[in-house]
Amino acid sequence: FNPELKIVYLYLGTSYSQLYRPMKTDQRNMDFGKKAVEYLLKAREAFPEDENVVFALGDIYDKMKEFEEAEKYYKMIQEKDPDNPKSYYILAQFYSTYGKTEEAESMYEKRIALHFADPEGYHYYSMYLTENNKWDEAIENCEKRIFAIYDPEIIEITNEIDKANEDMEKIEAIEKNMDTIRKHKSIDKAEKDR
């Protein structure tokens, strides 16, 4: 009756998405998934900037175990609003679900780097680490959370110390490599000097 009422596509898409059950393989359930995608893609055409539409698409593709498509839409949310901590948590949880621990940890670390003085980032990361039996790292993040609550400057100083330690390790590795080169008899003098 009203072709201009395009918001209906979002409502239909999310409704079908709610009806879809990831473990069921009957035709009716599969149709729910297809209709959810169909209507959400129409909603995306009508409202290309709407974060709710993008998230709903990521969610249905995630439920349907279409990893690449889900990742694409979840990343769109983050790219559109890189200062929103929620987008990092969405991707971290998504990667964790699919066993992509490096990517999940990277999202938590990027979230912390976004606002290193915010205790929430350390809280969620330590919960993730605890769930994955990474106790030492979980304890370290819990301590940082306490520091962030008590005095965020402690976190800043700790980060500077960590950076200095990394730089020292690099310098030591370079010095060790240079010693090896100096002692190696088959390398000519010009190369040693370089």
N, C-alpha and C positions, 0 to 999 in steps of 0.2 A: 504493500500500500504506500510505502514511503521509501523510495530508492535512495534518498539522501540520508537515511538513518543507518549509516554504516557502522555505528558502534555495535549493532546487533551481531556483526561478524565476530567481534571479540567475545560477546556473551555466549554465542553458540559454540565458538571454539573452546572456550574454557569449560563450558558445560560438558561437551563431549570428552574433553580431557579428563574431567572428574569421573566420568563414567568408565573410561578406559582402565583396565586392570593389566599390569605388566605380565603377570604369570598366566593369564588366560589366553588360549589360542583358538577359541571358537570364532566363527565368522562374524557374529554380532559384535564381539569385542574388537575384532580387527577393524570392522566398519567404524566403530566409535573413534579409534585412533586415526583412521584416514579422514574422517569428517572433521576431527579436531584440527588436524594439519591444514586441511582445505580451508576451513573458515578462518583460522589464525593467519594463514598467508594472505587471505583477502583483507583481513584487518590490518595486516602489515602494509599492504598497498595503500589502504585508506589513511593509516596513521603511522607513517614511517618513523616518526620520532618518539613514539609512545613506548616507554620502557616496559610497561606491563605487557604489551603485545610481544616484545622481544623475549622477555622472560618466559611468557607462556609457551612460545615456540621452543625455547631451550628445554623447558620442562617436559613437553610432550615428546620431543625427540629423545630426551633422556629416558623417559618411561618406556619408549619403544626400543631402547637400546641402540639407537643410531648415534653413536659417539661423535662422529665428525660434525654432524649437523647440530647436535646439542652444544658441543664445544664452540662452534661458530657463533651461535646466538648468545651464549653466556659471555663470550669474549666481547661481543658487541656492547653489552651492558657496561663492561669495564672500560672499554675504549671511549664510550660516550661520556662516562663520568668517572675518571680515574681517581678522583679524590673521595669517592664513596667507599668506605670500608666494606659495606655489604657485598659489593661485587667481588671482592677478593675472597670473602668467605664462601660465596656461591661457587666460585671456581675451585677453591680448595676442597670443599666437600665433594664436588663433582669428581675431581681427580682422585680423591681418596676412595670413593665408591668404585672406581674402575681400577684401583690398585696402582695408580700412577703417583707413587709417593714423592718422587723428586719434584714433580710439578705441583703437588699439593703443598709440600713444604715451601717451595718457592713462593707460592701465593701468600702463605702465612707470613713469610719473611718480608715480602713486598708490602704487605699490610702494615707490619710493624714499622718498616722504614718510612711509610707514609706519615705516621704520627708516632714517633718513637717514645714520646712521653705519655701516650695513652695506655693505661693498664689493660684495657679490653683486648688489644692485640696479643699481648703476652698470655692473657687468660685463655683465649681460644686456641692459641698455638700449643700451650702446655696441655690442654685437654686432648688435642689431637695426638701429641707426643705420648701421653699417658696411654691412650687407646692403642697405640702402636708399640707399647712396651719400650719406649726410648726414655728410660727413667732419668738418666743424667741430664739430658737436654730438657726434659720436662721440669726438673728441679731448677735448672738454670733459668728457665723462662718464668717460673713461679717467683724466683728471687727478683728478677727484673721487674715483674709486676708489682711486687712489694716496693721496690725502689721507685717505680713510676708513681705509685700512690703516695709514698712518703716524700720523695724529693726528686723530681724529674732530672735535675742536674746530675745526679748520680749516674743515671742512664747515659747521659751525654759524655761524661768522663769515662765511663766503662767502655763506650763505643770508641772513644779516642785511644784508649789503652789497647783495645783489641786491634784497631787499625795499626797502631805502632808495632804490636807484636807480629802482625802479618808482614809488615814492611821489614822487620828484623829478620824474619824467616827467609824472605826473598833475598835480602842482602847476604845472609849467611850462605844460601845456596849459590849465589853468584860468586862469592869469595871462594867457596869450595871448588867450583868449576874452574875459576881462574888459577887456583893452585895446581889443579890437575893439568891444565894446559901448560903452565910454566914448567912442570916436571917432565912433561912428555917430550922425549928427545927427537921424535920424527917431525915435529912441527917447526917450521922455519922461524927465524927471529922476528921478521916483519909480522907474521901472523900472531906470534906470542905477544908482541908489543900492542897489536890491535886489540 
